Amino acid sequence: MAEEKLPYVMAYGVITKTLEKIKSAATPDRFTQDFLSTKLSVKGGSAKPVIPFLKRIGFLGTDGAPTDRYKRFRNAAVAGAAAAAALKQGFKPLYDRNEYAHDLKDSDLKGLIIEATGHEPDGSTVKAIVGSFKALKAFAKFDGEDIAEDEIEEIGESDKAVAGRDLGVERSVVSKLGLSYTINLNLPATSDIAVFNAIFKSLKEHLLR
């Protein structure tokens, strides 16, 4: 199996500082080094790798524009889920090996990183990856009560097919009189199929008779 590349910042403390600053600063059109140093006051050479890191975890697009995940992270109600989704995307090779990578002890996390990357156990890179992972994890919430919108992608392909067929947000109904109407629903951001099943069961029982 090919060795995997994982995102990291050598001075991983700047990840914590940057994420804290992102919450309080206005969202820019593009997240640049000037924005990082001037608006967020995260300066110096050690801060330069932060932008590539933010791109790897899905907070920034390839052009540096903040993504929807970045914006959700600034919303206290869903910030934890946005960070959890970012952790799972950026460190996907670890989650491919252990879906509970965020619950591992430091020694086990280090072992998983060594397995995935092939780096030397005592090298500075492994230490930086562990530190970067933990810095982002500190903002993440995995209790299932704060699901990020993009976590819906974890639904299996067969479930997506069911969702597309049975859980559509728009449905036209033709009555015996030849009349038709359209029902438009704004569904909650959740990956729990049971929620959708409950919504449409109620809809069928009370409206679609």
LUMFISE-876288 format. One record per atom (N, C-alpha, C): residue in three letters; x, y, z. Coordinates in steps of 0.001 Angstrom, whole numbers, plus 500000, padded with zeros to 6 digits. Example, Ala and Ser with C-alpha at 12.3 -4.5 7.8 and 13.67 -1.06 7.14 Angstrom:
BEGIN
ALA513190494310507800;ALA512300495500507800;ALA513200496700507800;SER512850497750507080;SER513670498940507140;SER512900500030507870;
This chain:
BEGIN
MET500840498807500000;MET500000500000500000;MET500880501250500000;ALA500544502214499180;ALA501332503434499074;ALA501242504235500369;GLU502339504923500685;GLU502357505755501876;GLU501449506962501665;GLU500734507334502699;GLU499771508430502623;GLU500387509734503124;LYS499904510843502580;LYS500330512156503036;LYS499228512745503909;LEU499616513243505059;LEU498667513845505984;LEU499029515316506184;PRO498021516163506398;PRO498290517594506583;PRO498886517873507960;TYR499788518832508017;TYR500353519206509313;TYR501005520578509220;VAL501190521174510372;VAL501929522422510511;VAL502978522170511586;MET504219522435511284;MET505289522150512241;MET505044522855513573;ALA504746524141513517;ALA504415524898514728;ALA502896524809514903;TYR502411523636515295;TYR500968523367515253;TYR500147524217516213;GLY500794524935517086;GLY500067525850517955;GLY499368526958517182;VAL499894527275516006;VAL499262528330515206;VAL497918527872514638;ILE497694526559514563;ILE496393526056514115;ILE495332526473515123;THR495621526255516390;THR494690526645517453;THR494424528144517415;LYS495483528918517303;LYS495344530374517288;LYS494533530835516086;THR494801530256514932;THR494090530646513709;THR492607530312513795;LEU492290529120514250;LEU490885528715514337;LEU490114529577515334;GLU490755529944516416;GLU490107530831517381;GLU489834532196516762;LYS490797532697515995;LYS490654534004515360;LYS489591533977514263;ILE489499532871513551;ILE488506532739512475;ILE487098532937513026;LYS486860532454514222;LYS485530532559514820;LYS485099534000515048;SER486058534863515356;SER485711536240515711;SER485890537242514573;ALA486659536890513562;ALA486900537820512445;ALA485843537647511358;ALA485603538708510613;ALA484673538630509487;ALA485224537677508433;THR484328537012507713;THR484743536087506656;THR485229536864505439;PRO486456536627504990;PRO486985537355503830;PRO486516536734502519;ASP486656537473501437;ASP486371536901500118;ASP487407535838499787;ARG488651536129500149;ARG489741535168499980;ARG490611535208501228;PHE491031534046501656;PHE491859533913502853;PHE493319533921502397;THR493981535050502530;THR495352535223502055;THR496325535336503220;GLN497614535343502887;GLN498627535548503923;GLN498463536917504564;ASP498054537913503778;ASP497831539246504326;ASP496680539226505328;PHE495607538492504995;PHE494479538382505917;PHE494923537678507197;LEU495706536614507029;LEU496180535835508169;LEU497021536682509124;SER497928537468508562;SER498833538260509407;SER498213539564509898;THR497427540227509031;THR496891541546509383;THR495592541460510175;LYS494635540686509681;LYS493326540617510320;LYS493284539621511485;LEU494032538527511348;LEU494013537513512403;LEU495217537617513337;SER496179538450512966;SER497395538648513768;SER498164537348513987;VAL498147536483512994;VAL498935535253513026;VAL500078535468512040;LYS501241535771512572;LYS502333536230511729;LYS503550535314511804;GLY504512535598510933;GLY505776534881510943;GLY505806533706509992;GLY507001533201509786;GLY507185532085508864;GLY506471530828509300;SER506316530633510601;SER505651529422511089;SER504174529389510740;ALA503611530565510394;ALA502183530641510074;ALA501893530349508605;LYS502882530398507761;LYS502655530230506327;LYS502007528901505945;PRO502344527793506604;PRO501705526511506232;PRO500241526405506640;VAL499725527388507368;VAL498343527303507839;VAL497354527286506680;ILE497580528117505678;ILE496636528182504550;ILE496563526846503805;PRO497690526217503447;PRO497588524888502830;PRO496872523881503733;PHE497089523993505033;PHE496416523098505982;PHE494913523312505921;LEU494477524565505912;LEU493047524876505860;LEU492413524379504558;LYS493190524373503492;LYS492684523848502225;LYS492508522335502304;ARG493454521662502939;ARG493399520204503037;ARG492212519731503877;ILE491805520533504859;ILE490699520112505726;ILE489352520656505246;GLY489353521306504078;GLY488091521733503487;GLY487546523050504002;PHE488372523856504675;PHE487933525171505124;PHE488086526214504020;LEU489010525972503106;LEU489254526892501994;LEU489243526128500681;GLY488768526804499620;GLY488842526226498289;GLY490257526365497753;THR490504525818496584;THR491834525896495996;THR492257527333495701;ASP491268528222495523;ASP491551529624495263;ASP491661530458496545;GLY491532529788497694;GLY491634530499498955;GLY490317531056499468;ALA489241530835498730;ALA487926531332499168;ALA487387530451500290;PRO486870531036501368;PRO486280530248502451;PRO485108529415501953;THR485039528182502388;THR483977527260501984;THR482797527352502955;ASP481739526612502636;ASP480588526544503538;ASP481003525960504887;ARG481953525036504880;ARG482416524455506147;ARG483088525512507014;TYR483868526368506398;TYR484505527490507108;TYR483428528345507765;LYS482373528642507000;LYS481312529506507507;LYS480521528818508609;ARG480300527509508498;ARG479607526782509557;ARG480444526746510833;PHE481756526699510664;PHE482635526676511828;PHE482499527958512644;ARG482120529042511993;ARG481937530311512687;ARG480576530388513387;ASN479730529419513148;ASN478418529335513788;ASN478551528424515002;ALA478411528994516192;ALA478634528224517421;ALA477769526974517494;ALA476591527012516884;ALA475663525878516967;ALA476164524642516223;VAL476961524840515184;VAL477430523703514381;VAL478944523684514216;ALA479653524521514972;ALA481115524611514843;ALA481789523270515113;GLY481327522559516134;GLY481941521285516485;GLY481817520250515386;ALA480669520202514747;ALA480450519251513661;ALA481268519628512436;ALA481391520921512169;ALA482201521373511031;ALA483661520971511236;ALA484156521118512458;ALA485534520733512755;ALA485709519224512664;ALA484686518470513094;ALA484752517009513001;ALA484813516565511539;ALA483993517195510698;ALA484012516865509275;ALA485362517221508663;ALA485941518337509094;ALA487251518757508597;ALA488328517748509001;LEU488245517266510228;LEU489213516288510720;LEU489131514999509908;LYS487904514559509639;LYS487722513317508885;LYS488181513449507436;GLN488030514654506855;GLN488485514845505481;GLN490001514951505415;GLY490565515812506256;GLY492005516034506200;GLY492822514810506572;PHE492303514035507508;PHE493042512868507997;PHE492334511572507602;LYS491764511575506417;LYS490997510422505927;LYS491789509106505976;PRO493084509095505636;PRO493829507832505698;PRO493812507204507093;LEU493752508033508139;LEU493676507500509493;LEU492290506919509756;TYR491262507630509287;TYR489892507163509496;TYR489568505952508637;ASP490276505792507527;ASP490104504582506725;ASP490593503356507496;ARG491552503582508379;ARG492116502500509172;ARG491394502303510502;ASN490881503396511049;ASN490166503333512328;ASN489152504464512369;GLU487870504133512298;GLU486830505158512240;GLU486720505965513533;TYR487392505492514585;TYR487398506221515857;TYR488800506753516163;ALA489471507213515130;ALA490839507713515295;ALA490908508823516337;HIS489857509609516440;HIS489840510729517386;HIS489757510266518834;ASP489429509004519063;ASP489336508483520424;ASP490597507747520875;LEU491574507644519986;LEU492787506895520303;LEU493663507631521310;LYS494379506862522123;LYS495399507433522996;LYS496531507957522118;ASP497314508868522650;ASP498389509478521866;ASP499327508437521267;SER499666507413522045;SER500596506389521556;SER499984505607520395;ASP498689505317520502;ASP498019504577519431;ASP497818505452518194;LEU497541506733518415;LEU497405507666517299;LEU498731507779516555;LYS499795507890517306;LYS501128507965516701;LYS501409506712515873;GLY501059505550516418;GLY501275504308515681;GLY500480504259514388;LEU499259504770514432;LEU498419504792513235;LEU499011505720512180;ILE499539506848512616;ILE500166507798511696;ILE501418507198511061;ILE502199506510511872;ILE503410505851511345;ILE503025504789510321;GLU501971504053510616;GLU501486503023509691;GLU501041503637508373;ALA500315504758508453;ALA499767505373507246;ALA500819506085506404;THR501768506723507061;THR502723507571506339;THR504070506917506046;GLY504475505970506890;GLY505788505364506722;GLY506913506218507271;HIS506581507312507982;HIS507613508185508534;HIS508334507522509705;GLU509512508047510014;GLU510291507551511147;GLU509548507859512448;PRO509452506889513332;PRO508693507075514576;PRO509136508272515411;ASP510418508533515447;ASP510929509611516288;ASP511195510897515511;GLY510745510954514273;GLY510968512139513449;GLY510065513295513834;SER510476514494513451;SER509714515693513775;SER508379515744513017;THR508330515095511856;THR507093515135511054;THR505957514407511757;VAL506247513239512313;VAL505212512486513030;VAL504712513299514216;LYS505609513929514932;LYS505216514761516077;LYS504311515905515621;ALA504652516497514484;ALA503861517615513958;ALA502478517157513510;ILE502401515971512918;ILE501098515449512482;ILE500219515151513692;VAL500787514539514707;VAL500030514266515935;VAL499518515576516532;GLY500408516578516625;GLY500023517860517191;GLY498965518576516373;SER499073518500515050;SER498104519153514164;SER496741518479514268;PHE496748517149514319;PHE495506516382514468;PHE494808516773515770;LYS495556516813516860;LYS494978517112518165;LYS494512518566518257;ALA495227519475517580;ALA494832520887517593;ALA493461521070516949;LEU493234520390515829;LEU491935520468515163;LEU490879519694515939;LYS491255518542516485;LYS490309517707517232;LYS489731518455518437;ALA490518519361519010;ALA490069520104520185;ALA488815520931519898;PHE488572521235518623;PHE487402522029518237;PHE486243521141517773;ALA486507519841517619;ALA485535518936517007;ALA484560518354518020;LYS483385518005517526;LYS482339517394518333;LYS481826516162517605;PHE481862515017518266;PHE481512513751517629;PHE480336513052518295;ASP479579513761519120;ASP478536513089519885;ASP477253512826519117;GLY477186513234517849;GLY476016512953517021;GLY474895513950517176;GLU475048514915518063;GLU474003515911518272;GLU474232517166517447;ASP475375517235516815;ASP475757518459516121;ASP476330518088514761;ILE475487517546513892;ILE475929516991512622;ILE476090518071511558;ALA477272518095510957;ALA477517519060509882;ALA476788518632508624;GLU476399519604507834;GLU475625519333506625;GLU476366518414505682;ASP477703518578505581;ASP478448517763504626;ASP478725516360505155;GLU478320516034506400;GLU478458514684506888;GLU477460513747506213;ILE476471514304505500;ILE475477513494504798;ILE476126512599503756;GLU477350512959503322;GLU478041512176502312;GLU478444510803502835;GLU478376510593504157;GLU478739509311504715;GLU477641508264504538;ILE476450508682504110;ILE475387507723503829;ILE475821506833502669;GLY475582505540502766;GLY475992504616501715;GLY475261504864500416;GLU475773504317499334;GLU475176504530498019;GLU473753503996497962;SER473513502827498587;SER472163502271498561;SER471205503171499323;ASP471677503758500440;ASP470834504664501206;ASP470551505933500429;LYS471537506395499648;LYS471323507586498831;LYS470225507329497808;ALA470224506104497252;ALA469203505777496260;ALA467825505806496904;VAL467747505257498117;VAL466473505277498834;VAL466065506698499147;ALA467059507503499582;ALA466766508895499924;ALA466258509646498705;GLY466855509375497548;GLY466442510062496345;GLY465054509657495895;ARG464694508402496178;ARG463397507898495728;ARG462294508174496742;ASP462583507926498019;ASP461539508000499038;ASP461569509271499865;LEU462710509983499875;LEU462846511127500751;LEU463020512423499981;GLY462499512500498786;GLY462618513713497989;GLY461975514892498667;VAL462509516099498445;VAL461977517273499124;VAL460848517914498337;GLU460548517387497170;GLU459437517929496389;GLU458626516781495825;ARG457312516843495994;ARG456476515742495504;ARG455157516290494972;SER454795515862493778;SER453514516270493195;SER452521515140493374;VAL451296515491493750;VAL450264514498493999;VAL449048514824493133;VAL448525513815492453;VAL447349513991491605;VAL446153513368492300;SER445141514135492481;SER443945513643493162;SER443000513016492145;LYS441908512436492670;LYS440932511805491784;LYS440232512826490907;LEU440247514090491283;LEU439598515130490499;LEU440501515639489388;GLY441713515117489305;GLY442633515558488267;GLY443421516788488670;LEU443317517179489943;LEU444058518336490416;LEU445420517887490947;SER446357518769490908;SER447686518435491428;SER448222519591492246;TYR449092519264493171;TYR449742520293493963;TYR451162519824494293;THR451994520747494657;THR453387520443494973;THR453682520825496414;ILE454335519929497126;ILE454730520180498506;ILE456232520387498550;ASN456685521522499048;ASN458109521797499178;ASN458488521792500654;LEU459490521012500992;LEU459922520906502381;LEU461348521391502541;ASN461604522086503628;ASN462976522438504001;ASN463422521441505057;LEU464229520473504634;LEU464617519398505525;LEU465787519803506410;PRO465876519238507618;PRO466991519556508520;PRO468296518966508003;ALA469408519598508365;ALA470726519095507968;ALA471109517941508877;THR470862516728508408;THR471171515548509217;THR471432514361508306;SER472253513431508777;SER472513512205508019;SER471711511037508572;ASP470826511303509527;ASP470025510251510151;ASP468780509982509308;ILE468773508858508611;ILE467656508493507746;ILE466352508404508538;ALA466443508041509818;ALA465237507902510632;ALA464473509214510736;VAL465202510322510726;VAL464555511630510793;VAL463684511846509564;PHE464231511541508386;PHE463483511711507153;PHE462298510748507097;ASN462513509516507555;ASN461423508549507552;ASN460257509037508395;ALA460572509624509555;ALA459527510120510444;ALA458768511278509806;ILE459505512171509123;ILE458884513323508470;ILE457900512877507403;PHE458322511950506557;PHE457469511556505443;PHE456378510567505843;LYS456591509870506941;LYS455511509038507458;LYS454365509918507925;SER454734510990508629;SER453718511932509097;SER453043512633507925;LEU453847512985506918;LEU453311513643505727;LEU452296512745505021;LYS452647511468504897;LYS451761510519504217;LYS450453510325504986;GLU450569510255506310;GLU449389509990507138;GLU448427511160507188;HIS448947512385507128;HIS448100513537507346;HIS447791514375506093;LEU448657514274505087;LEU448449515133503906;LEU448250514373502610;LEU448885513219502482;LEU448882512531501181;LEU447833511411501138;ARG446675511675501614;ARG445611510670501592;ARG444780510792500316;
